[in-house]
Amino acid sequence: MQRPRRDSRPVQVGPVQIGGHAPIAVQSMTVSKTHKVEETLHEIAQLAEAGADIVRVAVPRPEDADALRDIVQGSTVPIVADIHFNHTYALKAIEAGVAKVRINPGNIGKQEWEREVLLAAKEAGLPIRIGVNSGSLERDILDKYGYPQPEALLESALRHVEICSRHGFEDIVISVKHSDVFFMIQAYRLLAERTDFPLHLGVTESGSFKVGTIKSSIGIGALLADGIGDTIRVSLATDSVKEVETAHTILKSLRIGRPGVNIIACPTCGRLNGDLFSIVEEVETAVNARKFEKDVTVALMGCAVNGPGEAQGADLGISLGRGRAHLFKQGKVVGTVPESKIVDTVLEAIEAWEPEEDAQPTT
């Protein structure tokens, strides 16, 4: 079955393409104060190592704007300047060579200030993200709807798309983030029907690592499953690296992310044989540490009901019995492994993984 994908125009953020059927780009945002250049660059390096394609930095102070040039020059990934309230910081960010500027229509101020930013970005050849947020809508729109309804976010976004178009600026990415997952999904669906600009997905103020991961997985995942979305940011009240890791897990679960190991495992059940939960945790920890760049699905199964079937359907799999497990490769049993050696055996199998159709013939 062919996966759906909304047609969107391509926008270039440094070397990273967003939209135009390019791979879904993963973004995050630094927690460090942007004017603390070394600290910020260290965090950017950590995010890039975790798999961030683009990193956004906050620019709430003059010293942050002044630091942008050094940050751009020291970063290995494109830098986006996050601007609120003061449009002059956006102008300084453009001069500093950032790859994209995010402006919030609800608080950027006068239309002539927005026009200045658009004209400067157009001259520099860099894109703008129109970042609509349920917590900072324009007052007249909020008065009209009484609450940040999906239609309110849509109206705000389209208002500023029209301003951009009026000035001949179409290098745009749009987001309509909401803290209510249902409203977030509806807002993006409305926007996807009305425009072909690439969309930046996210649930804003989603919460702690646990709760925020669930909300983001539902909101972002539902839209991606419908083919809507070109870049994503998982917003979590925790270490920013976890945002990137969670984003890649969402993509991997839909089979639209970077190559990587996809682990399937049994849930809690009285039929389990052996200490499967420890096995799953050890394998998952080792896989994350080794950063395998192989598209391989591994089934770690604990009983005879679904175990053999899931293990046969995966690329690699084990099905636990009493003190041992059958090892499967591409649907066939290739050996029996003592429970104490399952983790090492699975990791060795992943390391040596090569699909049969791509394997070199032996002589």
N, C-alpha and C positions, 0 to 999 in steps of 0.2 A: 504494500500500500504506500503510495507516494505521500510524503508529509506536506501539509499545506504551508505556504509561506506568502504573506502579503507582499505585493509588489511595492517597493519604496525606492525613491531616488537615492543615489549614492552621495554621501557626504564624507569628505576626507578630513580626519583628525590626525594631523601629522601623517605618519605612515599607515595608520589604521583606518580602514574604510568602514563606515557605518552605513547600513542599508544597501540597496542594490543587490540583495541576496548574498552579501558577504557573511562570513561566520558571525555569530552573535558575539559582540565584544563585551568583556567583563570590566566593570569599573569599580573603584572604591574611592574613599576620601580620607585624607590624612586627619589624624586627631591632634597632632603636634601644632604648636603655634607657627604659622608660616614664616614669620620673621626670624625664627630660630633655624637658620638655614641647614646646618649640619644635622640637627635632629630631624628635620623634615625630610632631607635627602635620605637619611638612614631608613626612615619609615617607608618612603617611596621605594627604596631598594627591596625592602622586605615584601611589600605588596607586589612588586614586579616578580620577585622570586616565587611568590605564591600563585602567580598566574594572572595578575591584573594587566589588562591591555592598555588602560588609560587610568590616570590618577588625577583626582580633583583636589585642589587646595583652597582653603577659605581665605578671603581677603577682606577682613573687616576693619583693618587699620592702615594708616599710611605706610608704616614700616613693613607691613605685609606686601603691599604693592611694590615697595622699593626692593624687596627681596626676590621678586619673581624672576628677574633676569638670571640670577645665580642658580635658582632652582631649576629653571628650564635648561640651562647649560649643564647642570650636574645630573639630570635625570636621564634614565635609559628608556623611559616611556613618555608618551605625550602628556603634557600637563594642561589641565583645564582650570581656569580661574573662576572661582565661585563668588559672584558679586551680588550684594544686596545694598539698597539705599543710596549708595554713592556711585554715580555713573563715571566719575573721574578715575576711579580705581579700575574700571573696565578699560578705559582709554590707556592707562598706564600698563595694564596687563597685555594689551595688544602690542604696545611699543616694546614690551619685554620679550615678545616672541612666543607667548603661549600658543598651544595648538587649538584651543577653543575657549570661548567665554560663555559662562552660564549666567543669565540674568533672570531675575524673578519679576515678572510683570506686575505683581501685586505691590512691590515696594521700590521699583526703580525710579519712580517719580514722573516728571513731565515727559510728554511725548517728544519734545525737542531734545531732551537728554538721551532718550532711546535712539532718536535719529542720529545723533552724534556717534553713538556707539556702533550703529549699523554701518554708517558710512566709513568709519575707521576700519571696521572688520572687513568690509568689502574691498577697501583699498589694500589691506594686508593679505587678503585672500584666505581668511580663516572663518570657520563657521561659528554660529551662535546657537546655544540651546535655550529655547524658551521654556523655562522651568516653572510651570504652574504648580502651586502647592495649596492643598486644602486649608492650611493654617494661615495663609497670607494672600487671600483673594482681594481684588480691588473692592473698595467699599461699595460702589454702586452695584456691582454684580452681586455681592453678598446681600445687600439690601433687597435686591430684586428677588432672589431665591430664598432668603431667610436662613439658609444653611448651605454648606459646600456640597450641593447636589452634583451628580455627574454632569448634568447640563450646564451648571455654573462653571465648572472647570473647562468644559468644552468651549463655552462662550469666551472665557478669558484667553484661552489658547488661540482661537480663531481671530479674536480682536487683534492680537499681536502678530499673527501671520499676515493679516491684512496690512498692518503698519509696515511690516518688512517688505511686502510685495509693492506697496506704494513707493518705496524707495529703491525698488529694483534689487532687493536682497532676498535670495532664495536658498542660501546655504544654511539651512535650518535643521536642527533636531528638536523634537518636542517631547516634553513629559507632562503628565497630568496626575501627579502623585496625590494619594489620599491615605489617611491613616485607617480608614474603613476599607477592608479588603473588597467587599462586595461593590462598594461605590467606585473603588479604584478600577476594578475590572470593567464596570459599565462605562466609566469615563474613557478608558482607552479604546473600548469597542466603538463608542460613538466617534471618537477622533479618527480611528482607523478607517471608518466609512467615509469621512469627509475630506481626507487629505492623503497625499502619497509621500509626505515627508517621513523620514525615519523616526522611530519612536524609542525613547529611552524609558525603560520600565522600572518601576520600583514602588514599594509600599512605604510611605514616609512614616517616621516615628513608629516603626513596627514593634519596638520593645526590646526585651532582653534577648540573649542568644537563643534560648529555647523557644520562647513565644514568637520572637521575631523571625526565626527560621521557619516556623510553621506558617505564619502569616505570609511571608515572602514566597514560600514554596507554593502556597495556594494561589496567590495573586499573580505572581510572575509565571508560574507553571501553567496556569489555566490559559493565559494569553498566548504563551509560546506554543502550547499544544494546538491552538487555533491558527498558528502561523503569524501572530501579531507580536512585533517587538524586534528591535535590531541591536540594542545594547541594554545591559541590565546592571543595576546596582542593588545589592541586598543591604539594607540599612539596619544595623544592629547596634545596640548599646553595649558594645564589648570591643575587644581587640579588632582593629580593622582587618587584620589578616584573615580572621574568621569570616568576614564578609565575602572575601574572594573565594575562600575554600567552599563556603556554602553555595555561592553562585555557580561554581563549577560542578558541584554535586547536583544542583537543579538541572543544569544543562545535560550532565551525564545521564540522569534518570530519564531524560527525554531522547537520549541518543543524538543530541545535536551539539555536543560540546567537543572539546579537544579529545584526542585519543587518550584513553585511560582505562584502568581496571574497574569494572562494574561488579560489585559483590552482591550476590543474592544469598539470603540466609533464612533459616527457619525462625518463626516467632516462638514465644513461650508456649509450651505444650507438654502434657504429661507423657507423650510418646517419645520424647527426646532420648536418645542413647548417648551417653558420654557427656563430657563437658564442652558442648558445642559453643556456648557463649564465650568462653575463654579463647577458643580456637578462632572464632570470628573476630574478636577484639585484637588478638595478636596479629592475624593476617591483615586486618584493616590498618593497624598501626604501621606495620612493616611496609605495606603497599604505599601508604602516604609518605613515609620517609624515603622510599626509593624512587618515588615519582616515575613509575613506569609509563612510558609513552607508547603503549600498545592498546589497541582496541580489543579487549578480551573480557568476556563475562565469566565470572567464577561463581559457581553455586556451592555453598557450604550447607549441607543438609543433614538432618539429624534422625530421620526415621525412615521406615520402609513404605510409608503411605505416599508422600509427595517426593521423597528424597531421590529415588532413582529417576523419576520422570524429569524433575528439575535439573538434576545433574546431567542427564542425557541431553537435555535441551540447551545447556550452556556450552561454552567453548571448553571450559575445564570445570570439573566438579568432584566433590566427594560426597558419599552417602554413608553416614555412620551406622555401624552395627554394634555388636558387643565387643568393645575393646579394639576395634579396627574399623577401617572404612574402605569402600571400593573407590578407586580413583578413575574418573572418566575423562576422556579426551575426545571432543567432537562426537559425543554420543556413544562411545564404545568404552567398555571397561578395559583399562590397560594395566591394572595391578591392584594389589591389596596392601594397605598401609596400616601399621600399628598406630593407635591413637596418639601415642607419644611423639610420633614423627610426622603427623599430619601437617602441621604448620610449615615445617621445613620443606616437606615434599611439595606442598602447594606453591610456595614461593619459588622453588626450583623449577616447577612446571611453568609458572608465569615467565620466569627469566628465559626459559628455553622455548617459549611459545612461538610456534610458527604454524599457521593454518595448513592443512594438508594440501590444499590446492595451490599454495604458494611455495610449498616445500621443494627443495632441490632433489632430484632423483639421486639415489645412491648407486654406486657401482660396485 
